[in-house]
Amino acid sequence: MSLDLHSLAWHRSVGKLIMQLNRPEFWSSLIRVLNEYVQIDNWVVLVFGDHSVRVISLPEVADSEEVDAFIHRYVKGLYLLDPFYIADRENPQSGFFHLLDIAPEHFLETEYYHQYFAQFISVDEAQYNVRLDADRTLCMSFGSNMRFTQAQVTMLDMIKPWVTAMMHQRMCFEIDQEKNIAEPAPWAEAIAQLEAQITTREKDVLKLLLSGFSNKEIAGKLSLSTETIKVHRRNIYSKLNIKSQSELFARFFMPRQDAPAAT
């Protein structure tokens, strides 16, 4: 059996990571190893659930504005528009996933992309997932200011068994340490308040519209015709008194100004 220097370096790094499984710096060490093969400019480790996301680890040197946007916007509702979250909730499974493989057709045109992704994740994103149980998926997501090449994506997929196995074992040391900074999503509350205004089918269409899916993609997911989706879309806009995707996004996700405190 012959090993090149590249393979030897990887196996040496994996050995060191295994020794750090019970140490606080494990996640940052794992990212540093991956960063030797692809450019990683931001990352987060979290757990996806049906009604919230729970933060496991953030980079200690992360930009304060980026952390603030993540905690106060993404965690508190924007995650519902994240293509990785949507894909995981539709089909929870362990594995490696690349943005280009799961993003909806009109992702680059969504308010989520312009208001959050483009500012704080940048150009490309990939994610390792480990399904923990029926409701929860452990996710290590990393973004880059450069597009991952096909060779890099292939390499990241090839080392998936090593990475996901270590992620799974690490969770033995994360018991009761998950940073539950999530709150009930304003989006979910706003949708609940619309029960008297919109139908169940319009609610399904609304969720997919907010997520950046095109009329054609929504039709495929709901087994309806494109013309029927257009009708539902017009009805939703009319009932909510809005005229554009931007207004729809603002209705559910733009931060609201807190009322002034009484004096």
C-alpha positions as semicolon CSV with decimal commas, in nm:
position;residue;x (nm);y (nm);z (nm)
1;M;0,000;0,000;0,000
2;S;0,146;0,336;-0,102
3;L;0,047;0,672;0,045
4;D;0,139;1,010;-0,097
5;L;0,232;1,305;0,122
6;H;-0,119;1,448;0,088
7;S;-0,275;1,131;0,228
8;L;-0,018;1,105;0,507
9;A;-0,088;1,464;0,614
10;W;-0,463;1,395;0,625
11;H;-0,426;1,081;0,836
12;R;-0,195;1,262;1,076
13;S;-0,449;1,543;1,112
14;V;-0,732;1,297;1,175
15;G;-0,530;1,131;1,447
16;K;-0,482;1,464;1,623
17;L;-0,851;1,548;1,590
18;I;-0,954;1,219;1,748
19;M;-0,736;1,305;2,047
20;Q;-0,923;1,638;2,078
21;L;-1,275;1,497;2,069
22;N;-1,332;1,575;2,438
23;R;-1,173;1,919;2,430
24;P;-1,347;2,257;2,379
25;E;-1,129;2,343;2,077
26;F;-1,238;2,037;1,878
27;W;-1,469;2,222;1,636
28;S;-1,221;2,500;1,557
29;S;-0,948;2,238;1,511
30;L;-1,163;2,046;1,265
31;I;-1,230;2,364;1,068
32;R;-0,857;2,443;1,059
33;V;-0,789;2,104;0,907
34;L;-1,056;2,153;0,640
35;N;-0,922;2,502;0,576
36;E;-0,598;2,343;0,455
37;Y;-0,792;2,201;0,160
38;V;-1,059;2,466;0,092
39;Q;-1,091;2,832;0,184
40;I;-1,324;2,875;0,482
41;D;-1,415;3,230;0,582
42;N;-1,697;3,163;0,828
43;W;-1,848;2,863;1,001
44;V;-2,097;2,750;1,260
45;V;-2,200;2,424;1,423
46;L;-2,567;2,390;1,510
47;V;-2,856;2,148;1,544
48;F;-3,156;2,172;1,315
49;G;-3,493;2,087;1,471
50;D;-3,850;2,114;1,349
51;H;-3,917;2,439;1,533
52;S;-3,576;2,593;1,608
53;V;-3,201;2,576;1,560
54;R;-2,964;2,531;1,854
55;V;-2,610;2,668;1,840
56;I;-2,327;2,434;1,934
57;S;-2,017;2,635;1,841
58;L;-1,918;2,962;1,678
59;P;-1,567;3,084;1,589
60;E;-1,418;3,282;1,877
61;V;-1,272;3,538;1,637
62;A;-1,591;3,591;1,437
63;D;-1,680;3,948;1,341
64;S;-1,923;4,098;1,594
65;E;-2,161;4,218;1,322
66;E;-2,168;3,870;1,170
67;V;-2,238;3,708;1,508
68;D;-2,509;3,963;1,584
69;A;-2,680;3,896;1,250
70;F;-2,658;3,522;1,306
71;I;-2,799;3,528;1,659
72;H;-3,062;3,799;1,619
73;R;-3,174;3,732;1,263
74;Y;-3,082;3,383;1,147
75;V;-3,149;3,194;1,471
76;K;-3,468;3,388;1,541
77;G;-3,638;3,311;1,213
78;L;-3,427;3,346;0,898
79;Y;-3,313;2,984;0,927
80;L;-3,655;2,892;0,789
81;L;-3,539;3,030;0,452
82;D;-3,199;2,857;0,459
83;P;-3,181;2,605;0,170
84;F;-2,982;2,369;0,394
85;Y;-3,248;2,381;0,665
86;I;-3,528;2,333;0,413
87;A;-3,352;2,037;0,249
88;D;-3,284;1,876;0,585
89;R;-3,640;1,913;0,710
90;E;-3,777;1,771;0,385
91;N;-3,539;1,474;0,390
92;P;-3,330;1,447;0,711
93;Q;-3,013;1,249;0,645
94;S;-2,644;1,238;0,719
95;G;-2,399;1,338;0,450
96;F;-2,217;1,619;0,271
97;F;-2,414;1,888;0,090
98;H;-2,311;2,172;-0,139
99;L;-2,521;2,486;-0,191
100;L;-2,544;2,444;-0,568
101;D;-2,703;2,102;-0,524
102;I;-2,987;2,213;-0,296
103;A;-3,054;2,584;-0,357
104;P;-3,388;2,664;-0,526
105;E;-3,395;2,799;-0,879
106;H;-3,440;3,163;-0,773
107;F;-3,219;3,157;-0,465
108;L;-2,998;3,443;-0,587
109;E;-3,306;3,661;-0,628
110;T;-3,452;3,605;-0,282
111;E;-3,450;3,862;-0,005
112;Y;-3,281;3,600;0,214
113;Y;-2,988;3,595;-0,025
114;H;-2,960;3,974;-0,047
115;Q;-3,035;4,055;0,317
116;Y;-2,832;3,778;0,481
117;F;-2,644;3,525;0,268
118;A;-2,458;3,769;0,044
119;Q;-2,355;3,984;0,340
120;F;-2,251;3,727;0,596
121;I;-2,180;3,401;0,413
122;S;-2,057;3,552;0,087
123;V;-2,018;3,335;-0,223
124;D;-2,042;2,964;-0,147
125;E;-2,143;2,729;0,133
126;A;-2,117;2,360;0,216
127;Q;-2,235;2,153;0,508
128;Y;-2,177;1,820;0,681
129;N;-2,490;1,674;0,843
130;V;-2,527;1,401;1,104
131;R;-2,880;1,286;1,178
132;L;-2,908;1,246;1,555
133;D;-3,267;1,126;1,585
134;A;-3,609;1,166;1,426
135;D;-3,618;1,541;1,495
136;R;-3,258;1,663;1,518
137;T;-2,970;1,697;1,270
138;L;-2,622;1,809;1,373
139;C;-2,479;2,044;1,109
140;M;-2,135;2,192;1,051
141;S;-2,175;2,468;0,795
142;F;-1,889;2,665;0,638
143;G;-1,892;2,954;0,395
144;S;-1,632;3,092;0,159
145;N;-1,560;3,415;-0,028
146;M;-1,461;3,195;-0,322
147;R;-1,660;2,940;-0,518
148;F;-1,561;2,584;-0,426
149;T;-1,422;2,403;-0,729
150;Q;-1,561;2,070;-0,842
151;A;-1,236;1,905;-0,730
152;Q;-1,274;2,056;-0,383
153;V;-1,637;1,950;-0,357
154;T;-1,538;1,597;-0,459
155;M;-1,261;1,592;-0,199
156;L;-1,495;1,718;0,077
157;D;-1,740;1,445;-0,015
158;M;-1,468;1,179;-0,011
159;I;-1,364;1,258;0,348
160;K;-1,729;1,264;0,460
161;P;-1,707;0,931;0,650
162;W;-1,421;1,063;0,866
163;V;-1,577;1,401;0,933
164;T;-1,930;1,284;1,009
165;A;-1,804;1,004;1,233
166;M;-1,605;1,252;1,443
167;M;-1,899;1,492;1,456
168;H;-2,122;1,213;1,583
169;Q;-1,872;1,109;1,850
170;R;-1,819;1,470;1,957
171;M;-2,185;1,499;2,053
172;C;-2,115;1,265;2,347
173;F;-1,931;1,563;2,500
174;E;-2,193;1,824;2,406
175;I;-2,471;1,693;2,632
176;D;-2,644;1,981;2,808
177;Q;-2,397;2,223;2,650
178;E;-2,601;2,330;2,349
179;K;-2,643;2,705;2,352
180;N;-3,019;2,737;2,330
181;I;-3,039;3,097;2,218
182;A;-3,333;3,031;1,990
183;E;-3,669;3,187;2,058
184;P;-4,007;3,111;1,905
185;A;-3,969;3,230;1,546
186;P;-4,166;3,549;1,472
187;W;-4,228;3,395;1,129
188;A;-4,415;3,101;1,282
189;E;-4,622;3,332;1,502
190;A;-4,707;3,557;1,205
191;I;-4,816;3,258;0,996
192;A;-5,032;3,130;1,281
193;Q;-5,205;3,467;1,300
194;L;-5,298;3,437;0,932
195;E;-5,506;3,122;0,978
196;A;-5,828;3,319;0,935
197;Q;-5,699;3,498;0,623
198;I;-5,532;3,232;0,412
199;T;-5,612;2,871;0,333
200;T;-5,395;2,573;0,423
201;R;-5,281;2,542;0,062
202;E;-5,196;2,913;0,045
203;K;-4,992;2,867;0,362
204;D;-4,792;2,590;0,190
205;V;-4,733;2,812;-0,113
206;L;-4,636;3,107;0,110
207;K;-4,363;2,908;0,284
208;L;-4,213;2,798;-0,046
209;L;-4,232;3,149;-0,194
210;L;-4,040;3,289;0,102
211;S;-3,779;3,018;0,052
212;G;-3,705;3,124;-0,305
213;F;-3,874;2,846;-0,497
214;S;-4,009;2,936;-0,840
215;N;-4,372;2,881;-0,939
216;K;-4,261;2,575;-1,137
217;E;-4,071;2,427;-0,841
218;I;-4,363;2,492;-0,604
219;A;-4,600;2,327;-0,849
220;G;-4,377;2,019;-0,854
221;K;-4,351;2,000;-0,476
222;L;-4,725;2,040;-0,423
223;S;-4,832;1,834;-0,728
224;L;-5,025;2,128;-0,873
225;S;-5,012;2,313;-1,204
226;T;-4,802;2,625;-1,248
227;E;-5,116;2,824;-1,327
228;T;-5,273;2,713;-0,998
229;I;-4,964;2,832;-0,810
230;K;-4,988;3,169;-0,984
231;V;-5,348;3,199;-0,866
232;H;-5,250;3,114;-0,509
233;R;-4,968;3,368;-0,528
234;R;-5,200;3,645;-0,645
235;N;-5,447;3,558;-0,369
236;I;-5,175;3,567;-0,104
237;Y;-5,048;3,906;-0,220
238;S;-5,402;4,042;-0,228
239;K;-5,492;3,914;0,119
240;L;-5,168;4,047;0,270
241;N;-5,198;4,375;0,078
242;I;-4,851;4,346;-0,074
243;K;-4,722;4,366;-0,432
244;S;-4,374;4,208;-0,438
245;Q;-4,144;3,939;-0,302
246;S;-3,952;4,210;-0,115
247;E;-4,265;4,321;0,067
248;L;-4,348;3,959;0,145
249;F;-4,005;3,907;0,299
250;A;-4,027;4,230;0,498
251;R;-4,368;4,131;0,632
252;F;-4,225;3,822;0,803
253;F;-3,854;3,867;0,854
254;M;-3,738;4,227;0,875
255;P;-3,658;4,325;1,234
256;R;-3,929;4,523;1,403
257;Q;-3,854;4,830;1,608
258;D;-3,908;4,771;1,976
259;A;-4,156;4,998;2,143
260;P;-3,992;5,267;2,362
261;A;-3,974;5,183;2,728
262;A;-4,216;5,364;2,957
263;T;-4,069;5,643;3,164
